[in-house]
């Protein structure tokens, strides 16, 4: 669960080190976000309006995106086109398969051979536990496959043949709508943060978490909100729980943070605002010996 370990490690320092620069990653990943001087706390009405807007964006994005997406979609992932693609209608787990048969899930990467184990540990076991404790929906759960169109059907068949997929409704993501225009990207501090994002997912997660810490200090209620987003949800409903916890936390600290714009940008990034909004089709039956590509399968 690399994604949330990194977010929580960086965010947890907000309480006692609000004015300290974010700790850089273990290896260089480009320019780390600079420390931000705390801005005056906004008036109560202004804060409520900001949080309302943010909550509305969270709700809209959950209807447009399939679930928790990578911070960076790899360059070697291009979705297939399909005439019968349906808009996203439910949040689920998202598994990315690159042209080079790398499997990405929740900030982690594995080979195709180890992809089923990754899904079992990150999604299946966690979803079962969350459902048993009434912290997540009951099975079957949507699992969206964000697969490059050049991946061989036979290779995808190997990945989903494992028993760990039995409690999921498998859906193949296909080309949909491009990212919407986001005016927030024109704000100088946001533009700098966006353009400085590293090109690999693991490095980008670290960078974004450092940016969140710098922008949100000294709001002391956010670290616990992020912690609850992981401990009180499963992999299927984590965005919904986060939306609730984060908006409450920001209201509680009265939007008292160094740069609300950069904070908002970082949160919108977590909810996938800067990625395309794909559509989906039911995953067709896959044959182990099928030599077609996923692009050909989806037609």
JODA-V849087 format. One record per helix or strand. SS is the DSSP state (@ for helix, = for strand). FROM is the first residue (numbers start at 1). TO is the last residue. If there is no record, write none. Layout:
SS:FROM:TO
SS:FROM:TO
This chain:
@:2:14
@:44:64
=:67:67
=:86:86
=:92:97
=:102:105
=:108:111
@:115:132
=:141:147
=:152:152
@:153:160
@:163:165
=:168:177
@:183:186
@:188:195
@:201:216
@:222:231
@:238:252
@:260:270
=:277:282
=:293:293
@:294:298
